[in-house]
Each structure stands twice: as C-alpha cells, then as structure tokens.
C-alpha cells in the first residue's frame, strides 16, 4: 500500500466528551505509523489544548482549524488575526450578548462563565471547586478575558443563548470572516467559531501535502463537526463519524462507527491501514 496521510480530528472523533483516547484507537494510530503511514492531528484546539495526546505519537498537528501547522517538529505555517479585526469582532460579540473565548497558540482567554461551562461539560459535574477550576486552567493555560492585552489570536470560539443574536452577528461579520456554526447540540446554547477567511482545515491539508511532496490522492480525513467540512471535502477520502453532524455526513465518502464505538480503529482495519 502507498504511504497514506491520515488527518484526525480530536473531539468527537478520537475523543468522546473530553475523555482519553481509547486503547484500540491508540493502537490504530501507532500501528498505522509503524506501517509507514503519516498520522496527523487536525483540530480546532490550540497547541496547548492537545498536549495530553501528543505522547500517543503523531507525525504532526494542525491546530486552531488550520491557523497553526507543525509537521515533523517543524512549524510550516502560523498566522493570526490583525489587531483591528480582533477589536471589531469583540465589539460585535459584546453588542449581541455573545459569550466567547480567544485562542492563541499557547493561551486561551476565557470569561469565567465560559470557563465554568467548559469544565462542567468536561467533568460531567454540576458544581465546581476553586481547586478543580485552577487545575483545569493550569493544564490548558486558560486566563480570564480581563488579562488579554492583544496577544496574537488564531481563532475565536463563541456561544449564545438566542439564535437571533447569532444571526445579527453573522450579518455584520460574515462578509469579512469565516463563521462556523456547530449543529451538534452540547447544551442549551448555540456554539460556533470564527476564523480568518481562507483559513480552515482543508487549507491546512493542502499545505501539509505540499510540504511532504505527496499527492492529495494519498489523503484520508476523519471528522465529526462542521469545522471538519473543508477537510472532508479536500481529502481524497473523507470519513464522517456516526455520532457527528448529519450535514457533514452528506459530504463524506463513508461513515464509520461512532467515537464511543472506536470508529477510527475499525475504519483503519477496513481500509487496510492496519
């Protein structure tokens, strides 16, 4: 078999509800690499948010939905919003009562309310202790928004209660930035992200293939949400998770078992990657 380049999303693809990667999927990743294939993380998370998975063994990682790319321990792409663009986006999000956090390579600037929601969802708990919050924030290098002093930002994640607020925000910003709405409900809020125009996971796939001097026909991508759409469409084979977005599944070449059913492992088997 020719050398394949496998692009793996994290949340909802190899990790369920922020748990650890299963032993089967870890084995699949490691065996694929020992068989001569590249396996690359392709995630919306920033670099600090993937550190707990690096020890599994990967040939590189794409972070912040394509804004940061590291292949074989070499940074091949790194970009961020202009300062005036950040100011504009923040102003609009405040105007329409939309909560958000700002992601740099190594820091996430987050409001206390958003911090609490992410931690509760990760730990599946109803109440927090200061110690739990401090440990979580230290692990992912999270700072409160009032500590933000215009450090370079690569992606903005947002959530809102009312769809009308999102619609108003889109009217103002969508002509200038890429706005993705997640259609998988995590709670009672609407979730999404804002990235720079032209920066997405599909763009990153093309950057990686050019760097490795390998054809796009050797690519296979796995994802579950709408921020994986460009990756699924760009890769020669796009695989959507059964637990994922129905819209995304409509664009995929195949649908594998859910993340809880070790879908990546079984798709690797079916395709002879392992």
N, C-alpha and C positions, 0 to 999 in steps of 0.2 A: 504493500500500500504506500502511496505517496505520503510525504510529510504533510500532515494537516495542521492548521492553526485553529484552535478551538477557543472561542470567546465566551466566557461565562459571566453572566450577571450574578450578583450575590443574593440580595434579599428576594425571597420568593422563588429562587432558582436553585441555589445550593444551600441556602439557609432559610429555615422556617421560623418566622416570628422572632428573629434575632437569637435563635439557638445556635449551637455549634453545628458544623458540617458533619453529616453522618459518616460512620466508618466506611460504608460502601462507596459513598461519593468521594471521600478522601482517597480510598484505594483506586477508584477510577481515574482520578486526576494524576496520581503518582504513577500508575501503570501506563497511562497514555503517554506520559513524558518518557518513561523508560523504553517505550516502544518507538520513540523518536519523534513524537508529535509535540508541537508547542501548545501550552495551555496558558491562557491569558485572562486575568480578571478584567471585566468590563462593567464598571459600576457607576452609580450616581454618587456614591460615597466619596468623601475626600480621602487623602492619603492616610491621615491619622485614623480614620474610621475603618481601615482594612487591616490594621497591624495584627489583630488576633488570628488572621487567616494566612498570613504570609508564610508561617512555618510549615504549612501543608506542602508548599513547593509550587511555585509558578514561574513562568518564563517572562512575566511582566505584568503590568497592571495599567488599566485606563481608569482614571478617577474623574469625579465631577462631570460625568456624562460627556467625556471627551476633551475636557479642557487641560488635562494633565496626563501625559503618557510616558511611562517608564518601561523600556524593553531591555531585558538582559542587563539590568542595573545601569542603564543609560537613559537619561531624560531626553526624549526626542521631540517633545512638544510641551509647552507650558504657556498658557495665556490667561488673561483676566479682564474683567470689566474696566472700562475707563471710569475714573473717579466721578465725573459729572453724570455718567449713566447710573452709577450706584445711588447718587443723591436723588436723581429723578425717580428711580424705582422705589426707594424708601419713602419718598414723599407721597407717591401714589398709593402704596400699600397702607400707609397711615391714614390717608384720606378715606379709604374704603374699608377701614377696620379689619384689615387682613393681617394675621399674625405671620411671622416669618423668621427664618434664620439665615445668616450669611456664612458661606463656606469658603475659607481659604484653603491652601494646601494642608496646613498643619493645625488650624484653629477653626472652630465653629462658634460663631457669635449668635447667641440664642436668648430669647426672652425667657423669663422664669416660667411663665405659663406653658410655653412650648417645650421647655426643658422637662417640666413635670409630665407632660403628656407622653413624650418620647420614652422617658424612663419607666413610667407606669405600663406602657404598652410592651416594652422590652421585658419587664419582670412580671407582667400579668398580675399587678397588685393594685389595690385601691388607694393606699396611703403610702407616704414616703417618710423616711427619716433623713435628717441632715447628713448622716454618715453615708447612706446609700447614694444620695444626690452627689455628695462630694467625691465619692469613689468613681461614680459614673462619669462625672465631669472631668476628673483627672485622667481616666482611661482614654476618653475621646477628646481631650483638650478643649473642653467647652468653656467659653467665657460668656458673661452676660452682655447684652447688647450695649449697655452703657459704657463698656470697656472698648468698644470699637472706635478706632481712630483712623479709618480709611486705609486699613491694610488691604493688599490686593485680594479681590474676591473673584472666585471662579464660577460659583453657582449660588442661586437663591432658592430656598425651599419655602413654600408658603402653605397656609391652611386657613380656611374661613368657614363660618357657620352658614352664611347666606349665599346662594348662587348668584343673586343679583349683584353682590359686591364683587364677585369674581368677574362677572360679565362687564361691569363698569371698568374694572382694572384692565381687562383684555382690550377694550375699546381704545384705551389710552396707550397701552404698551405693545400690543401685538404687532404693530407695523415696524417696530424697531428691535424687538427681542423675540426669542423663541419661548413660547409659553406652553407647557405640557400639563394637562390635567390627568390625574390618575383616576381611572374608572373602577379600581378595586377599592371598596369601602373598608377602611381600617377602623373607623369610629363614626361619630356623627358629623364629621367635618369633611369639607372638600379639600383634597390635597393636590398639590402640584409643584412645579418648579419652573424657574426662569433661567435660561442660558443665553449666551451670546448667539446671534444669528449665524448659522452655518456651523456651529459647534455642537456636535451630537455624537452618539456612539458610532454611527455609520461613517462619519468623517474620520473618527479615530481608527476604525478598522482599515480604511484606505491608507492612512498614514503608516500604520504598522506594516501593512503588506508591502508598501513602497520601501520602507526601511529594511525589511527582511529580504527584499527582492524575490518575492514569491507571488504566484498568480492568485487572483481572487477566487478561482475555481477550487482552491485548497482550503477554503474557509467554511467553518460551521459555527453558528452563534446560537446561544441558549438564553432565553429571557422570559419574563412574565408580565411586564407592565409596559405602558405606552412610551416610557422613555427608552425602551428597547426596540421601538419600531424601526428606526433607521438602521440599527444593527441587523435586525432580522431581514430587512429588505436588501441590505448591502451584501451580507454574507451569501455565498453560493448556496448554502443550505441554512435555512432559518428554522429553529425548533422552539416552539412555544410550550410552556408548562401547562399542564391540565388545570392547575389552580389559578392560572393567570387570566389576563384580560381577554374577553371574547373578541374585542376589536383586534387585538394583536394576533390572536389565533387565526383570524381571517386572512392574515398576510403571511402566515408561516407555511413552510413546506411540509412540516409534520408537527404533531402534538405528542409529547411524551407524558409519562405518568407525572403526578404532582410532586412537589418538593418533599412532601411527607412520605411519599412512596419511592423516593430515591430515583426520580425520573431521569436525571443526568446519567446515573450509573447504567440503567437499563438501555438508554439510547446509545451510550458508548458501546455496549455489548452488541446491539442490533447492527450498528454500523461498522463493526469490526475494529473499532479504535482500541479496544482492549479485548 
